Amino acid sequence: MDFELSADQLELRDATRAFARASLNDGLEQRDHEGQFPRECWKQCADFGLLGLPVPSEYGGQGQDLITTTVAMEALGWGCRDNGLVFSLNAQMWAVQMPIVHYGSEAQKREWLPRLVSGEVIGAHAITEPDAGSDVMALATRAERVDGGYRLNGQKTFSTNAPIADLALAFAYVERGDGKPRALTAFLVPRGTQGVTFGNPIPKMGLRTSPMGEVIFEDCTVPESARLGPEGAGMRIFNSAMEWERACIFAGHLGAMERLLEDCIAYTRKRRQFGQPIAKFEGVAGKIADMKVAIEAGRFLLYRVGWLTGKGKSAVLESAIAKLFVSEMHSRAALDALQLHGGYGYMKEYPIEREVRDALSGTLYSGTSEIQRRIIARCLGL
């Protein structure tokens, strides 16, 4: 495995870093405080080409491979201090766009992908329910067959981008009868469809610029053309999306960890106690060294997922390992950064407390750390 970046990949990385740092950070403190979604920044990211990186060119994208996209997402995470924006972008790319790329009909691809890539349309992935998070088998949302389509009833929650979304990729069970098992099935439901409600933002601890809310279906009738893939393909679609998401969304975490490392090096060199920079103290230097080790190890794990996917191989185990490691190391790095900044790190005037709030969510979404360990154990035959 050769992970040396090509000249084109290096150019994309540097351009993404420069764009993100110059265009996406102004007004972040106020946006975070007020929980405002930066729609203008979203459009700038779309115009730069980020949303279209993994989408085929015939649908408005760039058709980049997973490693190249991972490189760009890591660069975005480094340059953009708005972790909520980075999260929302990734949530649409991997949990809405790529399922349409892989499972959509030609009509669905042409209707939705160019508008998603351009930033005209924002997508939300709606699977989690009040009583069904990690346990997908417990989903209560139902899709009843009716003339020409389906009638959906149920309530989704913790759906990223839902309050601002124009399109929901929603999952429901179809009761097939005749002794056949119920079939988890995916549907593309636009805002404005009679019977669907996109709820208001749910206040949360971190990632405050990324709106999260409910999607409620009350006798919501959609045509058969709204179904994504065949009946019963829902679990396959969901697992495919999660495999991509666990690789690329956590590349942004890796970039944020690199940024934290650089911030901590600069601060500990400048901050003096007992007559010398605190970087000279073994305990301080040790924490920074551990950050560097975690970044390098995490990069290898994430790039390996990209390499395997590019070879057409399954990366279920590898993506779970990468997600578990990077998410937990990011949380640890953020807490260590706060410790290294001391009392200043705890103050709102410094960005570290926001970084801590944002980092902790990574151990929850895209499958909790406990679920990743379960996947790894299952792959090991346990």
BELMO-V5832 format. One record per backbone hydrogen bond with DSSP energy under -0.5 kcal/mol. CO is the residue of the C=O (numbers start at 1). NH is the residue of the N-H. E is the energy in kcal/mol with one decimal. If there is no record, write none. Layout:
# BELMO-V5832
co=CO nh=NH e=E
co=CO nh=NH e=E
This chain:
# BELMO-V5832
co=1 nh=3 e=-0.6
co=6 nh=10 e=-2.5
co=7 nh=11 e=-2.1
co=8 nh=12 e=-2.3
co=9 nh=13 e=-2.6
co=10 nh=14 e=-2.5
co=11 nh=15 e=-2.4
co=12 nh=16 e=-2.5
co=13 nh=17 e=-2.4
co=14 nh=18 e=-2.2
co=15 nh=19 e=-2.6
co=16 nh=20 e=-2.7
co=17 nh=21 e=-2.4
co=18 nh=22 e=-2.0
co=19 nh=23 e=-2.2
co=20 nh=24 e=-2.0
co=25 nh=28 e=-1.7
co=27 nh=31 e=-2.2
co=28 nh=32 e=-3.0
co=29 nh=33 e=-2.2
co=30 nh=34 e=-2.5
co=31 nh=35 e=-1.3
co=31 nh=36 e=-2.1
co=37 nh=39 e=-1.6
co=38 nh=42 e=-2.2
co=39 nh=43 e=-2.3
co=40 nh=44 e=-2.0
co=41 nh=45 e=-2.4
co=42 nh=46 e=-2.1
co=43 nh=47 e=-2.8
co=44 nh=48 e=-2.1
co=45 nh=49 e=-1.0
co=45 nh=50 e=-2.0
co=46 nh=49 e=-0.6
co=50 nh=53 e=-1.4
co=52 nh=55 e=-1.0
co=52 nh=62 e=-2.9
co=52 nh=63 e=-0.7
co=53 nh=64 e=-3.2
co=55 nh=63 e=-2.5
co=56 nh=59 e=-1.7
co=56 nh=61 e=-1.8
co=57 nh=60 e=-1.9
co=65 nh=69 e=-2.2
co=66 nh=70 e=-2.6
co=67 nh=71 e=-2.4
co=68 nh=72 e=-1.9
co=69 nh=73 e=-2.5
co=70 nh=74 e=-2.3
co=71 nh=75 e=-2.0
co=72 nh=76 e=-2.3
co=73 nh=77 e=-2.2
co=74 nh=78 e=-1.7
co=75 nh=79 e=-2.4
co=76 nh=80 e=-2.8
co=79 nh=81 e=-0.7
co=81 nh=83 e=-1.6
co=82 nh=86 e=-1.9
co=83 nh=87 e=-2.2
co=84 nh=88 e=-2.5
co=85 nh=89 e=-2.5
co=86 nh=90 e=-2.1
co=87 nh=91 e=-2.5
co=88 nh=92 e=-1.9
co=89 nh=93 e=-2.3
co=90 nh=94 e=-2.6
co=90 nh=95 e=-0.5
co=91 nh=95 e=-1.4
co=92 nh=96 e=-1.4
co=92 nh=97 e=-2.8
co=93 nh=98 e=-1.8
co=96 nh=100 e=-1.4
co=97 nh=101 e=-2.4
co=98 nh=102 e=-2.6
co=99 nh=103 e=-2.5
co=100 nh=104 e=-1.9
co=103 nh=229 e=-0.5
co=105 nh=109 e=-2.6
co=106 nh=110 e=-2.3
co=107 nh=111 e=-1.9
co=108 nh=112 e=-2.4
co=109 nh=113 e=-1.6
co=109 nh=114 e=-0.6
co=112 nh=116 e=-2.4
co=113 nh=117 e=-2.8
co=114 nh=118 e=-1.7
co=115 nh=119 e=-0.6
co=115 nh=120 e=-1.0
co=115 nh=121 e=-2.1
co=116 nh=119 e=-0.7
co=122 nh=166 e=-3.1
co=122 nh=167 e=-1.4
co=124 nh=126 e=-0.6
co=124 nh=169 e=-3.0
co=125 nh=127 e=-0.7
co=126 nh=171 e=-1.6
co=128 nh=157 e=-2.7
co=129 nh=132 e=-1.4
co=132 nh=129 e=-2.9
co=134 nh=136 e=-1.4
co=135 nh=138 e=-1.6
co=136 nh=139 e=-1.8
co=141 nh=173 e=-2.5
co=142 nh=144 e=-0.5
co=142 nh=153 e=-2.1
co=143 nh=175 e=-0.5
co=144 nh=151 e=-2.7
co=146 nh=149 e=-2.2
co=148 nh=224 e=-2.2
co=149 nh=146 e=-2.2
co=150 nh=152 e=-0.5
co=150 nh=222 e=-2.6
co=151 nh=144 e=-2.8
co=152 nh=220 e=-2.4
co=153 nh=142 e=-2.5
co=154 nh=217 e=-3.3
co=156 nh=215 e=-1.5
co=158 nh=160 e=-0.8
co=159 nh=162 e=-1.7
co=159 nh=213 e=-1.8
co=160 nh=125 e=-0.5
co=161 nh=164 e=-1.4
co=161 nh=165 e=-1.0
co=162 nh=165 e=-1.0
co=166 nh=191 e=-2.6
co=167 nh=124 e=-2.3
co=168 nh=170 e=-0.9
co=168 nh=189 e=-3.0
co=169 nh=126 e=-2.9
co=170 nh=187 e=-2.7
co=172 nh=185 e=-3.0
co=173 nh=143 e=-2.5
co=173 nh=175 e=-0.6
co=174 nh=176 e=-0.8
co=174 nh=183 e=-2.6
co=177 nh=180 e=-2.3
co=182 nh=184 e=-0.5
co=183 nh=174 e=-2.5
co=184 nh=234 e=-3.0
co=185 nh=172 e=-2.5
co=186 nh=228 e=-2.6
co=187 nh=170 e=-2.6
co=187 nh=189 e=-0.7
co=188 nh=190 e=-0.6
co=189 nh=168 e=-2.4
co=190 nh=193 e=-1.6
co=193 nh=196 e=-1.9
co=194 nh=221 e=-0.6
co=195 nh=218 e=-3.0
co=197 nh=199 e=-0.7
co=197 nh=216 e=-2.7
co=201 nh=203 e=-0.6
co=207 nh=210 e=-1.7
co=209 nh=211 e=-0.7
co=211 nh=161 e=-3.6
co=212 nh=202 e=-3.2
co=213 nh=159 e=-2.4
co=214 nh=199 e=-3.0
co=215 nh=156 e=-2.9
co=216 nh=197 e=-2.3
co=216 nh=218 e=-0.5
co=217 nh=154 e=-2.3
co=219 nh=221 e=-0.7
co=220 nh=152 e=-3.3
co=220 nh=222 e=-0.5
co=222 nh=150 e=-2.6
co=223 nh=226 e=-2.0
co=224 nh=227 e=-1.6
co=226 nh=188 e=-2.9
co=227 nh=229 e=-0.7
co=228 nh=186 e=-0.6
co=230 nh=233 e=-1.8
co=233 nh=237 e=-2.6
co=234 nh=238 e=-2.8
co=235 nh=239 e=-2.7
co=236 nh=240 e=-2.1
co=237 nh=241 e=-2.2
co=238 nh=242 e=-2.3
co=239 nh=243 e=-2.0
co=240 nh=244 e=-1.9
co=241 nh=245 e=-2.8
co=242 nh=246 e=-2.9
co=243 nh=247 e=-0.9
co=244 nh=248 e=-2.5
co=245 nh=249 e=-2.3
co=245 nh=250 e=-0.6
co=248 nh=251 e=-1.0
co=248 nh=252 e=-0.9
co=249 nh=253 e=-0.7
co=250 nh=254 e=-1.8
co=251 nh=255 e=-2.1
co=252 nh=256 e=-2.1
co=253 nh=257 e=-2.5
co=254 nh=258 e=-2.1
co=255 nh=259 e=-2.0
co=256 nh=260 e=-2.5
co=257 nh=261 e=-2.5
co=258 nh=262 e=-2.2
co=259 nh=263 e=-2.5
co=260 nh=264 e=-2.7
co=261 nh=265 e=-2.4
co=262 nh=266 e=-2.3
co=263 nh=267 e=-2.5
co=264 nh=268 e=-2.7
co=265 nh=269 e=-1.5
co=266 nh=270 e=-1.3
co=267 nh=271 e=-3.1
co=268 nh=279 e=-1.9
co=271 nh=278 e=-2.7
co=273 nh=276 e=-1.3
co=276 nh=273 e=-2.5
co=277 nh=280 e=-2.0
co=278 nh=281 e=-1.6
co=281 nh=285 e=-2.5
co=282 nh=286 e=-2.4
co=283 nh=287 e=-1.4
co=284 nh=288 e=-1.7
co=285 nh=289 e=-2.4
co=286 nh=290 e=-2.2
co=287 nh=291 e=-1.8
co=288 nh=292 e=-1.9
co=289 nh=293 e=-2.2
co=290 nh=294 e=-2.3
co=291 nh=295 e=-2.3
co=292 nh=296 e=-2.3
co=293 nh=297 e=-2.5
co=294 nh=298 e=-2.7
co=295 nh=299 e=-2.4
co=296 nh=300 e=-1.8
co=297 nh=301 e=-2.2
co=298 nh=302 e=-2.5
co=299 nh=303 e=-2.7
co=300 nh=304 e=-2.0
co=301 nh=305 e=-1.3
co=302 nh=306 e=-1.7
co=303 nh=307 e=-2.5
co=304 nh=308 e=-2.6
co=305 nh=309 e=-2.5
co=306 nh=310 e=-2.2
co=307 nh=311 e=-1.1
co=308 nh=313 e=-2.6
co=309 nh=312 e=-1.7
co=315 nh=319 e=-2.9
co=316 nh=320 e=-1.7
co=317 nh=321 e=-2.3
co=318 nh=322 e=-2.5
co=319 nh=323 e=-2.5
co=320 nh=324 e=-2.4
co=321 nh=325 e=-2.6
co=322 nh=326 e=-2.6
co=323 nh=327 e=-2.1
co=324 nh=328 e=-1.9
co=325 nh=329 e=-2.5
co=326 nh=330 e=-2.4
co=327 nh=331 e=-1.8
co=328 nh=332 e=-2.1
co=329 nh=333 e=-2.7
co=330 nh=334 e=-2.5
co=331 nh=335 e=-2.2
co=332 nh=336 e=-2.6
co=333 nh=337 e=-2.4
co=334 nh=338 e=-2.0
co=335 nh=339 e=-2.1
co=336 nh=340 e=-2.6
co=337 nh=341 e=-1.8
co=338 nh=342 e=-0.6
co=339 nh=342 e=-0.8
co=341 nh=344 e=-1.2
co=341 nh=345 e=-0.6
co=342 nh=345 e=-0.7
co=342 nh=346 e=-0.7
co=343 nh=346 e=-0.7
co=344 nh=347 e=-1.2
co=347 nh=350 e=-1.3
co=350 nh=353 e=-0.5
co=351 nh=355 e=-2.0
co=352 nh=356 e=-2.2
co=353 nh=357 e=-2.0
co=354 nh=358 e=-2.5
co=355 nh=359 e=-2.4
co=356 nh=360 e=-1.9
co=357 nh=361 e=-0.5
co=358 nh=361 e=-0.8
co=359 nh=362 e=-1.6
co=360 nh=363 e=-1.1
co=361 nh=364 e=-2.2
co=361 nh=365 e=-1.9
co=363 nh=369 e=-1.7
co=364 nh=367 e=-0.6
co=368 nh=372 e=-2.3
co=369 nh=373 e=-2.2
co=370 nh=374 e=-1.7
co=371 nh=375 e=-2.5
co=372 nh=376 e=-2.6
co=373 nh=377 e=-2.5
co=374 nh=378 e=-2.4
co=375 nh=379 e=-2.4
co=376 nh=380 e=-1.3
co=377 nh=382 e=-2.6
co=378 nh=381 e=-1.6
